[in-house]
Amino acid sequence: MEKLTDDRVKSKTKKQTKKKNKTESTEIQEKKLECVTKNHEINEQKLINEQKLIDEQKLINEQKLFIEQKPDIFNNFKISIEINILAVILFMSALSSRFFKLDQPRNVVFDELHHGKYVSLYMKRTFFFDTHPPLGKQLIAAVAYLCNYNGQFKFERIGSEFSDDVPLFGLRFVPALCGSLIIPVAYQLMLELGCRHWCAALAAFLLLCENTLLTQSRFILMESILIFFTLCGLLFVLKYKRLNMKSPWALTYLIIASVCLTMATCVKYVGLLSWLLSLWIICRDFWVNHLGDKRLSDFTVFLCVILRCIITFVISVAIYFSVFFIHLIILNKAGPHDSVMTSAFQASLEGGLASITKGQPLHVSHGSQITLRHTHGRTCWLHSHTHVYPIKYADKRGSSHQQQVTCYTFKDVNNWWIVKRPEKNTLAVENTKDPDGIKHGDIIQLVHGMTSRALNSHDVAAPVSPQNQEVSCYIDYNVSMPAQNLWKVEIINRDQFGDVWQAINSQVILTHLNSTQALKFSGRQLPDWGFNQHEVVTDKIISQDDTVWNVEEHRYTKSENEKERERELVAAEMIPSKGTKLGLWERFWELQYKIIFSSPNSQNVHSHMYSSEPLDWPLMVRGVAYWLSEHDNGQIHLLGNIVVWYSSTLCLLLYLSFFAFYLLRQRRQIYDLSLDEWEQFKTIGEVLVVGYGLHYIPYFFIDRTLFLHHYLPALVFKILLCAAFMQHLANIVKAKLIPRFIFHLSLCIWILSVMYVFKKFIVFSYGTTPLTSKEVFKLRWKDTWDFIIHKP
């Protein structure tokens, strides 16, 4: 019994001992785990501290590079200059190729016809209208002014010979300089993208040997200026992204980028596409590097957003306004293009309409003789003549056979109308000091000055726009079609100029009383029986641009006798006394409106023999003939380096294929590239591929005549991508000897072929080499290339 008790005691003691040992073992393991955790936290903290020290050291180094040191007593002047010899060589090569025989040929080449004419108008301070912003022309005009150009040369046609007093070198200087600067800027841009020096040099070399860029840089054209400012803006955006707000120079780079990109926009509105690309880069950088940084407070992030918005928006708007204000201040004289603008704008210019409208009565009244101008869109005046609408139109519809009313694009005595109150029978203004002014909402009749027939409308379909109602001057044929010649005056800008109808200032809608439809310029041309003048109709939609009219010329009727009135209309001349004033802001907004919603007819013609479609551009299906010598077949033809074009197109397709391939492999957890290599490959696509798409795809949706030179901004991005992709291929084959040798050999052959084609077709860029028809045909490497040759 005692033995059994001892065994139980021993067993219990063993269990307690095991439990105690197990508890001690668990405690030891927990202590070890705690120590490991503490060590891990310590290591993490060390890594964080080390990274902070590295970042702080980088910041200190950058600040040392960019912040001026305090001068000491013994060394007051210290200049540190870093020169990249390769970039200098490329720049000098570009200068020599762009400026070689720059004043040859001494003939008007292609669009020099337009841009040169605008520069001449700047010299004479004569207003002109262009759908593109004016900065490029202003820069060229500034150099022309320094060269004492007087602006007297008339750019009448392509091929016109310049007179000896035209400083042609000065006129072509700015495009040539910008075309030369494109090369070193592209070199720096590639370095900023993380490419190696040989890759950046290759990109600059390809641009140097691109014949289209050479051609565009040698004449009074805008593309080289546009591309230069675009690449500069993008370069400083990438510099800003690299510094990532860790240096005081980051904001400086962002300011410079905003200035350059806005200047690109002020050369051509295509620059807006570069702005979109840069905003994409800036916003993505902010999303990745600031919103994801937990060390930054919400307030700091908010301040970063506000600061970026202020810099990009305020600077851009200020530069854009300044460019147009300078444009409007310089061009203060009337010219051939001011008819595109409203009457108020024209009257604010010296000479032209201002000399006619000075001194004319302000308020339109009963008995006023007026010309009614279509305010917005095409410039034309309400017009009538003795001819009537045909009894039947070509589609067998009948007409009212009343007197025709049209919109005529020229000044003419038949543009004059007399305002009449229906209840009055006289037309003369009895009291010119206190006339019977027409107010908003008044009912009037408009009597045609030369035929004395009233403006009328019937429930008859218009000749060319049958969905609208015909407008005529009423002839009483003694049939059951009484006159419907009452019109209601609605002044749409009466908040600005008051309820009384004013000449020049008031914009009115004339609503037909019987049909409650508005008098409208339809924009369509009448057939031969209407002398191809523009159709006037009435429309149920009252408020639209084409129903707005304004009085341009105005005088009071002095005589009741019809013959005397006719003589007044034909021979009367206004006596100038006071000019019409229109503020700078009003002129600026009107010019913006006209640029956006108006375009010259020449830009909407689709039948030009050298026009092309966006699908033709990547493979250079068609070039553009710029100039042909009168003495031989020497000519200037916009044609690119076919090796560069086809290679860059192939590289674009290969890049997209590689990118898709890498993404699929990464999805399968297979990583062919290191993290740094993948980030660089992706960054190149985000900048260059997106830039190419932004500058190319929109042209598929533009309804206007397009030429090969519209593709050049997109081409530059594609060429830079080609060089970057070559570096990627070099990285792939660098580990293996035979593939590396084959790649380097192929690269050398490719570069030599680029140089050969550049030299072969350079005769089309300079136009100074006499060519025979046989030599020209030898250069026709594609059947779609149409060169011009003289007939034997």
Secondary structure, DSSP 8 states (H G I E B T S, - for coil): -HHHHHHHHHHHHHHHHHHHHHHHHHHHHHHHHHHHHHHHHHHHHHHHHHHHHHHHHHHHHHHHHHS-----SS----------HHHHHHHHHHHHHHHTTTT-S-B--TTHHHHHHHHHHHHTTB----SS-SHHHHHHHHHHHHTT--S-----STT-B--TTS-HHHHTHHHHHHHHHHHHHHHHHHHHTT--HHHHHHHHHHHHT-HHHHHHHTSS-SHHHHHHHHHHHHHHHHHHHHHTTSSTHHHHHHHHHHHHHHHHHHH-TTHHHHHHHHHHHHHHHHHHHTTT-TTS-HHHHHHHHHHHHIIIIIHHHHHHHHHHHHHHHH--B--TTGGGS-HHHHHTSBSTHHHHHTT--SB-BTTEEEEEEE-SSS--EEEEEEEE--SB-TTS-B----EEEEEESS--GGGEEEEE-TT----S-S-SSS--B-BTT-EEEEEETTT--BEEEEEEE-SS-TTSEEEEE----SSS------EEEEETTHHHH-SB-BTTT--EEEEETTT--EEEEEEEE--GGGTT-EEEEEES--SSGGG-EEEEEEEE---S-HHHHHHHHHH------------HHHHHHHHHHHHHH---GGGG----TT---GGGTTTT---EEEEE-SSSS-EEEE---HHHHHHHHHHHHHHHHHHHHHHHHHHTT---S-HHHHHHHHHHIIIIIHHHHHHHGGGGG--S---GGGGHHHHHHHHHHHHHHHHHHHHHHTTSHHHHHHHHHHHHHHHHHHHHHHHHHTHHHH--S---HHHHHHT--STT--------
